[in-house]
Amino acid sequence: NGRAPATPTCEVSFRITNSGPRDGDEVAQLYLGFPASALEPPQLLRRFSRSFLRSGESTVVQFQLHGADLSIWEGGWKLVAGDFTLLVGASSRDIRLRAPLLVASPVSSNVA
């Protein structure tokens, strides 16, 4: 049917802290780096969350990635297998965390 599944595939969580002297907002952004074989841009924004933090306060930010986030369009959604990179930052030019994500080959090459 051309739709990727909405079932969570991966949960990502991390802590952010306002280490500055003033209260303020932080917009945490989750980017995904696809395997080179997918021929996708080096970083794709997949999720973001705005948090207000008082000076010295911390919070945990959680995101869920779904099949569609790990898929590319090839006449239908195709789940990409391989070595991904999770990137978290305040912007695409301010990446503060990186983590590998291995996606195993699906049983079927087409995501239903």
C-alpha distances in whole Angstrom, upper triangle without the diagonal:
4,6,9,11,14,16,19,19,23,26,28,31,35,38,39,43,45,48,49,52,50,47,44,40,38,35,33,30,28,27,25,26,24,25,27,25,22,24,23,26,28,27,24,25,23,25,28,30,34,37,40,43,46,49,49,46,43,39,36,33,30,26,23,20,17,14,13,17,17,14,15,13,13,11,8,9,12,14,18,20,24,27,26,28,28,31,32,35,36,34,33,37,38,36,38,36,34,32,30,27,26,22,22,20,17,17,14,14,10,9,6
4,7,10,13,15,18,18,21,24,26,29,32,36,37,40,42,45,47,49,48,45,42,38,36,32,30,27,25,24,22,23,20,22,23,21,18,20,19,22,25,24,21,22,20,22,25,28,31,34,38,41,44,46,46,43,40,37,34,31,28,24,21,18,15,12,11,14,14,11,11,9,10,8,5,6,9,12,15,18,22,24,23,25,25,28,29,31,33,31,29,33,34,33,35,33,31,30,28,25,24,20,21,19,16,17,14,13,9,8,7
4,6,9,12,14,15,18,21,23,26,29,32,34,37,39,42,44,46,44,42,39,35,33,29,27,25,22,21,20,21,19,21,23,22,18,21,19,22,24,22,19,20,17,19,22,25,28,31,35,37,41,43,43,40,37,34,31,27,24,21,18,15,12,10,8,12,13,10,11,10,12,11,8,6,10,11,14,17,21,23,21,24,23,25,27,29,30,29,28,31,32,31,32,30,29,27,26,23,22,19,20,18,16,17,14,13,10,7,6
4,7,9,11,11,14,17,19,23,26,29,31,34,37,39,41,44,42,40,37,33,30,27,25,22,20,19,17,19,17,19,21,20,16,19,17,20,22,20,17,18,15,17,20,23,26,29,33,35,39,41,40,37,34,31,28,25,21,18,15,12,8,6,5,9,9,8,10,10,12,12,9,6,8,8,12,14,18,20,18,20,20,22,24,26,28,27,25,29,30,28,29,27,25,24,22,19,19,15,16,15,13,15,13,12,9,6,6
4,6,8,9,13,15,18,21,25,28,30,33,36,39,41,43,42,39,36,32,30,27,25,22,20,19,18,20,18,20,23,22,19,22,20,22,23,22,19,19,15,17,20,22,26,28,32,34,38,40,39,36,33,29,26,23,20,16,13,11,7,5,6,10,10,10,13,13,16,16,12,10,11,10,13,15,18,20,19,21,20,23,24,26,28,28,27,30,31,28,29,27,25,23,22,19,18,15,16,16,13,14,13,13,11,7,7
4,6,8,11,13,16,19,22,25,27,30,33,36,38,40,39,36,33,29,27,24,22,20,18,18,17,20,19,21,24,24,21,23,21,23,24,21,18,17,14,14,18,19,23,25,28,31,34,37,36,33,30,26,23,20,17,13,10,9,5,6,7,9,11,12,15,16,18,19,15,12,14,12,15,17,20,21,19,20,19,21,22,24,26,26,25,29,29,27,28,25,24,23,22,18,19,16,18,18,16,17,17,17,15,11,10
4,6,9,11,14,17,21,24,26,30,32,35,38,40,39,36,33,30,28,25,23,21,18,19,18,20,19,22,25,24,22,25,23,24,25,23,20,19,15,16,19,20,24,25,29,31,34,36,35,32,29,25,22,19,16,13,9,9,6,7,9,11,12,13,17,18,21,21,18,15,15,13,16,17,19,20,19,20,19,21,22,25,27,27,26,30,30,27,27,25,24,22,21,17,17,15,16,17,14,16,16,17,15,12,12
4,6,7,11,14,17,20,23,26,29,32,34,37,36,33,31,27,25,22,20,18,15,16,15,18,18,20,23,24,21,24,22,23,23,20,18,17,13,13,16,17,21,23,26,28,31,33,32,29,25,22,19,16,12,10,6,6,5,7,10,10,11,13,17,19,22,23,20,16,16,13,15,16,18,18,16,17,15,18,19,22,24,24,24,27,27,24,24,21,20,18,18,14,15,13,15,17,15,17,18,18,17,14,14
4,7,10,14,17,21,23,27,30,32,35,38,37,34,32,29,26,23,20,18,15,15,13,16,15,17,21,21,18,21,20,21,21,19,17,17,13,14,17,19,23,24,28,29,32,34,33,30,26,23,19,17,13,11,7,6,5,6,9,9,9,11,15,18,20,22,19,15,14,11,13,13,14,15,13,15,13,17,18,21,24,24,23,26,26,23,23,20,18,16,15,11,11,9,11,13,12,15,16,16,16,13,14
4,7,10,13,17,20,23,26,29,31,35,34,31,29,26,23,21,17,16,12,13,12,14,15,16,20,21,19,22,20,21,20,17,16,15,12,13,15,17,20,22,25,26,30,31,29,27,23,20,16,14,11,8,6,5,7,9,12,10,10,13,17,20,22,25,22,18,17,13,14,14,14,14,12,13,11,14,15,18,21,21,21,24,23,20,20,16,15,13,12,9,10,10,12,15,15,18,19,19,19,16,18
4,7,10,14,16,20,23,26,28,31,31,28,26,23,20,18,15,14,11,13,13,16,17,19,23,24,22,24,22,22,21,18,17,16,12,12,14,14,18,18,22,23,26,27,26,23,19,16,13,11,7,6,5,6,9,12,14,12,13,16,20,23,26,28,25,21,20,17,17,17,17,16,14,14,11,13,13,17,19,20,20,23,22,19,18,15,14,12,13,11,13,13,16,19,18,21,23,23,22,19,21
4,7,11,13,17,20,22,25,28,27,25,23,20,17,15,12,11,9,11,11,14,16,19,22,24,22,24,21,21,19,16,15,14,12,10,12,12,16,16,20,20,23,25,23,20,17,14,10,8,6,5,6,8,11,14,16,13,14,17,20,24,27,29,26,23,22,19,18,18,18,16,13,12,9,10,10,13,16,17,17,20,18,15,14,11,11,10,11,10,13,14,18,20,21,24,25,25,25,22,24
4,7,10,14,17,19,22,25,24,22,21,18,15,14,11,12,10,13,14,17,19,22,25,27,25,27,24,23,21,18,18,16,14,12,12,12,14,14,17,17,20,21,19,17,13,10,7,5,4,6,9,11,15,18,19,16,17,21,24,27,30,33,30,26,26,22,22,22,21,19,16,15,11,12,10,13,15,17,18,20,18,15,13,11,12,11,14,13,17,18,21,24,24,28,29,28,28,25,27
4,7,10,14,16,19,22,22,20,18,16,13,13,10,11,10,14,15,18,21,23,26,28,27,28,25,24,22,19,19,16,15,13,12,12,14,13,15,15,18,18,16,14,10,8,6,6,7,9,12,14,18,21,22,19,20,24,26,30,33,35,33,29,28,25,25,24,23,20,18,15,12,11,9,11,13,16,17,19,16,13,11,9,11,11,14,15,19,20,24,27,27,31,32,31,31,29,30
4,7,10,12,15,18,18,17,16,14,12,12,10,13,13,16,18,21,24,26,29,32,30,31,28,27,24,21,21,19,18,15,14,12,13,11,13,12,14,15,13,10,7,6,4,6,9,12,15,18,21,24,25,22,23,27,30,33,36,38,36,32,32,29,28,28,27,24,21,18,15,14,11,12,13,16,18,19,16,14,11,11,13,14,18,19,22,24,27,31,31,35,36,35,35,32,34
4,7,9,12,15,15,13,12,11,8,10,8,11,13,16,19,21,25,27,30,33,31,32,28,26,24,21,21,18,18,15,13,11,11,9,11,9,12,12,10,9,6,6,6,7,11,13,17,19,23,26,26,23,25,28,30,33,37,39,37,33,33,30,30,30,29,26,23,20,16,14,11,10,11,14,17,17,14,13,10,11,14,16,20,21,25,26,30,33,34,37,38,37,37,34,36
4,6,9,12,12,11,11,11,9,12,11,15,16,19,22,25,28,31,33,36,34,35,32,30,27,24,24,22,22,19,16,14,13,10,10,8,9,8,7,6,4,7,9,11,14,17,21,23,27,30,30,27,29,32,34,37,40,43,41,37,37,34,33,34,32,29,26,23,20,17,14,13,12,16,19,19,16,15,12,14,17,19,23,24,28,30,33,37,37,41,42,41,40,38,39
4,6,8,8,8,8,9,8,12,12,16,18,21,24,27,30,33,35,38,36,37,33,31,28,25,26,23,23,20,17,15,13,10,9,6,7,5,5,6,6,9,12,13,17,20,23,26,29,32,32,29,31,34,36,39,42,45,43,39,39,37,36,36,35,32,29,25,22,19,16,14,13,16,20,19,16,16,14,16,20,22,26,27,31,33,37,39,40,44,44,43,43,40,42
4,7,9,10,10,12,11,15,15,18,21,23,26,28,32,34,36,39,38,38,35,32,30,27,28,25,26,23,20,18,16,14,13,10,9,6,5,8,9,12,15,16,20,23,26,28,32,35,35,32,33,37,38,41,45,47,45,42,42,39,38,38,36,33,30,27,24,21,18,15,14,18,21,20,16,17,14,17,20,23,27,29,33,35,38,41,42,46,47,45,45,43,45
4,6,8,9,11,12,15,16,19,22,25,28,30,34,36,38,41,40,39,36,33,31,28,29,26,27,25,21,19,17,15,13,10,9,6,7,10,12,15,17,19,22,25,28,30,34,37,37,33,35,38,40,43,46,48,47,43,43,41,40,40,39,35,32,29,26,23,19,17,15,18,21,20,17,18,16,19,23,26,29,31,35,37,41,44,45,48,49,48,47,45,46
4,7,10,13,14,18,19,23,26,28,32,34,37,40,41,45,43,43,40,37,34,32,32,29,30,27,24,22,19,16,14,11,9,5,8,11,13,17,20,21,25,28,31,33,37,40,40,36,39,42,43,46,49,52,50,46,47,44,43,44,42,39,36,33,30,27,23,20,18,21,25,24,21,22,20,23,27,29,33,35,39,41,44,47,48,52,52,51,51,48,49
4,6,10,12,16,18,21,24,27,31,33,37,40,41,44,43,42,39,36,34,31,31,28,29,26,22,20,16,14,11,9,7,5,9,10,13,16,19,20,24,26,30,32,36,39,38,35,37,40,42,44,48,50,48,45,45,43,43,43,42,39,36,32,29,26,23,20,17,20,24,23,20,22,21,23,27,30,33,35,39,40,44,47,47,51,51,50,49,46,48
4,7,10,14,16,19,23,26,29,32,35,38,40,43,41,41,37,35,33,30,29,26,27,23,20,17,13,11,8,6,4,5,8,9,11,13,17,18,21,24,27,30,33,36,36,33,35,38,40,42,46,48,46,43,43,41,41,42,41,38,34,31,28,25,21,19,16,20,23,23,20,22,20,23,26,29,32,33,37,39,42,45,45,49,49,48,47,44,45
4,7,10,13,16,20,23,26,29,32,35,37,40,38,38,34,31,30,26,26,23,23,20,16,14,10,8,6,6,6,8,11,10,12,13,16,16,19,21,25,27,30,33,33,30,32,35,36,39,42,44,42,39,40,38,38,39,38,35,32,29,25,22,19,16,13,16,20,20,18,19,18,21,24,27,30,31,35,36,40,42,43,46,46,45,44,41,42
4,7,10,13,16,19,23,26,29,32,34,37,35,34,31,28,27,23,23,19,20,16,13,10,7,5,4,6,9,10,13,11,12,12,14,13,16,18,21,23,27,30,29,26,29,31,33,35,39,40,39,36,36,34,34,36,35,32,29,26,22,20,16,14,11,14,17,18,16,17,17,19,22,24,27,28,32,33,37,39,39,43,43,41,40,37,38
4,6,9,13,16,19,22,26,29,31,33,31,31,27,25,23,20,19,16,17,14,10,8,6,5,6,8,11,12,13,12,11,11,12,11,14,15,19,21,24,27,26,23,26,28,30,32,36,38,36,33,33,31,31,32,31,29,25,22,19,16,12,10,7,10,14,15,12,13,13,15,18,21,24,25,28,30,33,36,36,39,40,38,37,34,36
4,6,10,13,16,19,22,26,28,30,28,28,24,22,21,17,16,12,13,10,7,5,4,6,9,11,14,16,16,15,13,12,13,10,13,13,16,18,21,24,23,20,22,25,26,28,32,34,32,29,30,28,28,29,29,26,23,20,16,14,10,8,6,8,12,13,12,12,13,14,17,19,22,23,26,27,31,33,33,37,36,35,34,31,33
4,7,10,13,16,20,23,25,28,25,26,22,20,18,15,14,11,11,8,6,5,6,8,11,12,16,17,17,15,13,11,11,8,10,10,14,15,18,21,21,17,20,22,24,27,30,33,31,27,28,25,25,26,25,23,19,16,13,10,7,6,5,8,11,13,10,10,10,11,13,15,18,19,22,23,27,30,30,33,34,32,31,29,30
4,6,10,13,16,20,22,24,22,22,18,16,15,11,10,7,8,6,4,7,9,11,14,16,19,20,21,19,16,14,13,10,11,10,13,13,16,19,18,14,16,19,21,23,27,29,27,24,24,22,22,23,22,20,16,14,10,8,6,5,6,6,8,11,10,9,10,10,12,14,16,17,20,21,25,27,27,31,31,29,28,26,28
4,7,10,13,16,19,21,19,19,16,15,13,9,8,6,6,5,6,9,12,14,17,19,22,23,23,21,18,16,14,10,10,8,10,10,13,16,15,11,13,16,18,21,24,27,25,21,21,19,18,19,19,16,13,10,7,6,5,7,9,9,9,12,11,9,11,10,10,11,13,13,16,17,21,23,24,27,27,26,25,23,25
4,7,10,13,15,18,15,16,12,11,9,6,5,4,5,7,9,12,15,17,21,22,26,26,26,24,21,19,17,14,13,11,12,11,13,15,14,10,11,14,15,18,21,24,23,19,19,17,16,17,16,14,10,8,6,5,6,8,10,9,8,11,11,9,11,10,10,11,12,12,15,16,19,21,22,26,26,24,23,21,24
4,6,10,12,14,12,13,10,9,8,5,5,6,7,9,12,15,18,21,24,25,29,30,29,27,24,22,19,16,15,12,12,10,12,13,12,8,8,11,12,16,19,22,20,17,16,14,12,13,13,11,7,6,5,6,9,11,14,13,11,14,14,12,14,12,10,10,10,9,12,12,16,18,19,23,22,20,20,19,21
4,7,9,11,10,10,8,8,5,5,6,9,10,13,15,19,22,24,27,28,32,32,31,30,27,25,22,20,18,16,16,13,15,15,14,11,10,12,12,16,18,22,21,17,16,14,12,12,11,9,5,5,6,7,11,13,16,14,11,14,15,12,14,13,10,10,9,9,11,12,16,17,19,22,22,20,20,19,23
4,6,8,6,8,6,8,7,8,8,11,12,15,18,21,25,27,30,32,35,36,35,33,30,28,25,22,20,18,17,13,14,13,13,10,8,9,10,13,15,19,18,15,13,11,8,9,8,7,5,7,9,11,14,17,20,18,15,17,19,16,18,16,13,12,11,10,10,10,13,14,16,19,19,16,17,17,20
4,5,6,8,8,10,9,11,12,15,15,19,22,25,28,30,34,35,38,38,37,36,33,31,28,25,23,21,19,16,17,15,15,13,10,11,11,15,16,19,19,16,13,12,8,8,6,5,5,8,11,14,17,20,23,21,18,20,21,18,20,18,15,13,11,10,10,10,12,13,15,19,19,16,17,18,21
4,5,6,7,9,8,11,13,17,18,21,24,27,30,33,36,37,40,40,39,38,35,33,31,28,26,24,23,19,20,18,18,16,13,13,13,15,16,20,20,18,15,14,11,11,9,9,9,11,14,16,19,21,24,22,18,20,22,19,22,20,17,16,14,14,13,14,15,15,18,21,21,18,19,20,24
4,5,8,11,11,14,15,19,19,23,26,29,32,35,38,40,43,43,42,41,38,36,33,30,28,25,24,20,20,18,17,16,13,13,11,14,13,17,17,16,13,13,9,10,9,10,11,13,17,19,22,24,27,25,21,23,25,23,25,23,20,19,16,15,14,13,14,14,16,19,18,15,17,18,21
4,5,9,10,12,12,16,16,20,23,27,30,33,36,38,41,42,41,39,36,34,31,28,26,23,21,18,17,15,14,13,10,9,8,10,11,14,14,13,10,10,7,9,9,11,10,13,15,17,21,23,25,23,20,22,24,22,24,22,19,19,16,15,14,13,14,13,15,18,17,13,14,15,19
4,7,9,11,12,16,17,21,23,27,30,33,36,38,41,42,41,40,37,35,32,29,28,24,23,20,20,18,16,15,13,12,10,11,12,15,16,15,13,14,11,13,13,13,12,14,17,18,21,23,25,22,18,21,23,21,24,23,20,20,18,17,17,16,18,17,19,22,20,17,18,18,22
4,6,8,8,12,13,17,20,23,26,29,33,34,38,38,38,37,34,32,29,26,25,21,21,17,17,16,14,12,11,10,8,11,12,16,16,14,13,13,11,13,13,13,11,13,14,15,18,20,21,19,15,18,20,19,22,20,18,18,17,16,17,16,18,18,19,22,21,18,18,18,21
4,6,7,10,13,16,18,22,24,27,30,32,35,36,36,35,32,30,28,25,24,21,21,18,19,18,16,14,13,13,12,14,16,19,19,17,17,16,14,16,15,15,12,12,14,13,16,17,19,15,12,14,17,16,19,19,17,18,17,17,18,18,21,21,22,26,25,21,21,21,24
4,7,10,13,16,18,21,23,26,29,30,33,34,33,32,30,28,26,23,22,20,20,17,19,19,17,14,14,15,14,17,19,22,22,19,18,17,15,16,15,13,10,9,11,11,14,15,17,14,10,12,14,13,16,15,13,14,14,15,16,17,20,21,23,26,26,23,23,23,26
4,7,9,12,14,17,20,22,26,27,30,30,30,29,26,25,23,20,19,17,17,15,17,17,16,12,12,14,14,17,19,22,22,19,18,17,15,17,15,14,10,9,9,8,11,12,13,11,8,10,12,11,14,13,12,13,13,14,16,17,20,21,23,26,26,23,23,22,25
4,6,9,12,15,18,21,24,26,30,30,30,29,26,24,22,19,18,15,15,13,14,15,13,9,10,12,12,14,17,20,19,16,16,15,14,16,16,15,11,10,10,9,11,12,14,11,9,12,14,13,16,15,14,15,15,14,17,16,20,21,22,25,24,22,21,20,22
4,6,8,12,14,17,21,23,26,27,28,26,23,21,19,16,15,12,13,11,13,15,13,10,12,14,14,17,20,22,21,18,19,17,17,19,19,17,13,12,10,9,10,10,11,9,8,12,13,12,15,14,14,15,16,16,18,18,22,23,23,27,26,24,23,21,23
4,7,11,14,17,21,23,26,28,28,25,23,20,18,14,13,9,10,8,10,12,10,7,10,12,13,16,19,21,19,16,17,15,15,17,18,17,13,12,10,10,10,12,13,12,12,15,16,14,16,15,14,15,16,14,17,16,20,21,21,24,24,22,21,18,20
4,7,11,13,17,19,23,25,25,22,19,17,15,11,10,7,8,8,11,14,12,10,13,15,17,19,23,25,22,19,20,18,18,20,21,19,16,14,11,11,10,11,12,12,12,16,15,14,15,14,15,16,17,16,19,18,22,24,23,27,26,25,24,21,22
4,7,10,14,16,19,21,22,19,17,14,13,9,10,8,11,12,15,17,16,13,16,19,20,23,26,28,26,23,24,22,22,24,24,22,18,16,13,12,9,10,9,10,12,15,14,13,14,14,16,17,19,18,22,22,25,27,27,30,30,29,27,25,26
4,6,10,13,16,18,19,16,14,12,11,8,9,9,12,14,17,20,19,16,19,22,24,26,30,31,29,26,27,25,25,27,27,25,21,19,16,14,11,11,10,12,14,17,15,15,15,15,17,19,21,21,24,24,28,30,30,33,33,32,30,27,28
4,7,10,13,16,17,14,13,11,12,9,12,12,16,18,20,24,23,20,23,26,27,29,33,35,32,29,30,29,29,30,30,28,24,22,19,17,13,12,10,12,15,18,16,16,16,17,20,21,24,24,27,28,31,34,33,37,37,35,34,31,32
4,6,10,12,13,11,10,8,10,8,12,13,17,19,22,26,25,23,26,28,30,32,36,38,36,32,33,31,31,32,32,30,26,24,20,18,14,13,12,15,18,19,17,17,16,17,20,22,25,25,29,29,33,35,35,39,39,38,37,33,34
4,7,10,12,9,10,9,12,12,15,17,21,23,26,30,29,26,29,32,34,36,40,41,39,36,37,35,35,36,36,33,30,27,23,21,17,16,14,17,20,21,19,20,19,20,23,25,28,29,32,33,37,39,39,42,43,42,40,37,38
4,6,8,6,7,8,11,12,16,18,22,25,28,31,31,28,31,34,36,38,42,44,42,38,39,37,36,37,36,34,30,27,24,22,18,16,14,18,21,22,19,20,18,19,23,25,28,29,33,34,37,40,40,44,44,43,42,39,40
4,6,5,8,10,14,15,19,22,26,28,32,35,35,32,35,38,39,42,46,48,45,42,43,40,40,41,40,37,34,31,27,25,21,19,17,21,24,25,21,22,20,22,26,28,31,32,36,37,41,44,44,47,48,47,46,43,44
4,6,9,12,15,17,21,24,27,30,33,37,37,34,36,39,41,43,47,49,47,44,44,42,41,41,40,37,34,31,27,25,21,19,17,21,24,24,21,22,19,21,25,27,31,33,36,38,42,45,45,48,49,48,48,45,46
4,7,10,14,16,20,23,27,29,33,36,36,33,35,38,40,43,47,49,47,43,43,41,40,40,39,36,33,29,26,24,20,19,18,21,25,24,21,21,18,20,24,26,29,31,35,36,40,43,44,47,48,47,47,44,45
4,7,11,13,17,20,24,26,30,33,34,31,33,36,38,41,45,47,44,41,41,38,38,38,37,34,31,28,25,23,19,18,17,21,24,24,21,21,18,19,23,24,28,29,33,34,38,41,41,44,45,45,44,41,42
4,7,10,13,17,20,23,26,30,30,27,29,33,35,38,41,44,41,38,38,35,34,34,33,31,28,25,21,20,16,16,15,19,22,23,19,18,16,16,20,21,24,25,29,31,34,37,37,41,42,41,41,38,39
4,6,10,13,17,20,23,27,27,24,26,30,32,35,39,41,38,35,35,32,32,32,31,29,26,23,19,18,15,15,15,18,21,22,19,18,16,16,19,20,23,23,27,28,31,34,35,38,39,38,38,34,36
4,7,10,13,16,20,23,24,21,23,27,29,32,36,38,35,31,31,28,28,28,28,25,23,20,17,16,13,14,15,18,20,22,19,17,15,14,16,17,20,20,23,25,28,31,31,34,35,35,34,31,32
4,7,10,13,17,20,21,18,20,23,26,29,32,34,32,28,28,25,26,26,26,23,20,18,14,14,11,12,13,15,18,20,17,15,14,13,15,15,18,18,21,22,26,28,29,32,33,32,31,28,29
4,7,10,13,17,18,15,17,21,24,26,30,32,29,25,25,22,23,23,23,21,18,17,13,13,11,13,15,17,18,21,19,17,16,14,15,15,17,16,19,20,23,25,25,28,29,29,28,25,26
4,7,10,14,14,12,14,17,20,23,26,28,25,21,22,19,20,20,21,19,16,15,11,12,11,13,15,16,17,20,19,16,16,14,15,14,16,14,17,17,20,23,22,25,26,25,24,21,23
4,7,10,11,10,12,15,18,20,24,25,22,19,19,16,17,18,19,18,15,15,12,14,13,16,18,19,19,22,21,19,19,17,16,15,16,13,16,15,18,20,19,22,22,22,21,18,19
4,7,8,6,8,11,14,17,20,22,19,15,15,12,13,14,16,15,12,13,11,13,13,16,19,19,18,22,21,18,19,17,16,14,14,11,13,12,15,17,16,19,19,19,18,15,16
4,5,5,7,9,12,15,18,19,16,12,13,10,12,14,16,16,14,15,14,16,17,20,22,22,21,24,24,22,23,20,19,17,16,13,14,12,14,15,14,17,17,16,15,11,13
4,5,5,6,10,12,15,16,13,9,9,7,9,11,14,15,13,15,15,18,19,22,24,24,22,26,26,24,25,22,20,18,17,13,13,10,12,13,11,14,13,12,11,8,10
4,5,5,8,9,13,14,11,7,9,8,10,13,15,16,14,16,15,17,19,22,23,22,21,24,25,23,25,23,21,20,18,15,16,13,15,15,13,16,15,13,11,9,10
4,6,8,11,14,16,14,10,11,9,10,12,14,14,11,13,12,14,15,18,20,19,17,21,21,19,21,19,17,16,15,13,14,12,15,15,15,18,17,15,14,12,14
4,7,10,13,16,13,10,8,6,6,8,10,11,9,11,11,14,16,19,22,20,18,22,22,20,21,19,17,15,13,11,11,8,11,12,11,15,14,13,12,10,13
4,7,9,12,10,6,5,4,5,9,11,13,12,14,15,17,19,22,24,23,20,24,25,23,25,22,20,19,17,14,14,11,13,12,11,14,13,10,9,8,11
4,6,9,8,6,5,7,7,11,13,15,13,16,17,19,21,23,25,23,21,24,26,24,26,24,22,21,19,17,16,14,15,14,14,16,14,11,10,10,13
4,6,5,5,6,9,10,14,16,18,17,19,20,22,24,26,28,26,23,26,28,27,29,28,25,25,23,20,20,17,18,16,16,18,15,12,10,10,12
4,5,6,7,10,11,14,17,19,19,21,23,25,27,29,31,29,26,29,31,29,32,30,28,27,25,22,21,18,19,16,15,17,14,11,9,11,13
4,7,9,12,14,17,20,23,22,25,26,28,30,32,34,31,29,32,34,33,35,34,31,30,28,25,24,21,21,19,17,18,15,12,10,11,12
4,6,10,12,16,19,21,21,23,24,26,28,31,32,30,28,31,33,31,34,32,29,28,26,23,22,19,19,17,15,16,13,10,7,8,9
4,7,9,13,16,18,17,20,21,23,25,27,29,27,25,29,30,28,30,28,26,25,23,20,19,15,16,14,12,14,11,9,6,6,8
4,6,9,13,15,15,18,19,22,24,27,29,28,25,28,30,27,29,27,24,23,20,17,16,13,13,11,9,12,9,6,5,5,9
4,6,10,13,12,15,16,19,22,25,27,26,24,27,28,25,27,24,22,20,17,14,12,9,10,8,7,10,9,7,7,6,10
4,7,9,9,13,15,18,21,24,26,25,22,25,26,23,25,22,19,17,15,12,10,7,9,8,8,12,11,8,10,10,13
4,7,8,12,14,18,21,24,27,26,23,26,27,24,25,22,19,16,13,10,8,5,5,5,7,11,11,9,12,12,15
4,6,10,13,16,20,23,26,25,22,24,25,22,23,20,16,14,10,8,6,5,6,7,10,14,15,13,15,15,19
4,7,10,13,17,20,23,22,20,22,22,18,19,16,13,10,7,6,5,6,9,11,14,17,18,16,19,18,22
4,7,10,13,16,20,19,16,18,19,15,17,14,10,9,6,5,6,7,11,13,15,19,19,17,19,18,21
4,6,10,13,16,16,13,15,15,12,13,10,7,6,5,6,8,10,14,16,18,22,23,21,22,21,24
4,7,10,14,13,12,14,14,10,11,8,6,5,6,7,10,12,16,18,20,23,24,22,23,21,24
4,7,10,10,9,11,10,6,8,6,5,7,9,10,14,16,19,22,23,27,28,26,26,24,27
4,7,8,8,10,8,6,6,5,7,9,12,13,17,18,22,25,26,30,30,28,28,26,29
4,5,7,8,5,4,5,7,9,12,15,17,20,22,26,28,29,33,33,32,31,29,32
4,7,8,6,7,8,10,13,16,19,20,24,25,29,31,32,36,36,34,34,31,33
4,5,5,7,9,12,13,16,19,20,24,25,28,30,31,35,35,33,32,30,32
4,6,6,10,11,12,15,17,18,22,23,26,28,29,33,33,30,30,28,31
4,6,9,12,13,16,19,21,24,25,29,31,32,36,36,33,33,32,34
4,6,9,11,15,18,20,23,25,29,31,33,36,37,34,34,33,35
4,6,8,11,14,16,20,22,26,28,30,33,34,32,32,30,33
4,7,10,14,16,20,22,26,29,30,34,35,33,34,32,34
4,7,10,13,17,19,23,26,27,31,32,30,31,29,32
4,7,10,13,16,19,22,24,28,29,27,28,27,30
4,7,10,13,16,19,21,25,26,25,26,25,28
4,7,10,13,16,18,22,23,22,23,22,25
4,6,10,13,15,18,20,19,20,19,22
4,6,10,12,15,17,16,18,17,21
4,7,8,12,14,13,15,14,17
4,6,9,11,11,14,13,17
4,7,8,8,11,11,15
4,5,6,8,8,11
4,7,9,10,12
4,5,7,9
4,7,10
4,6
4
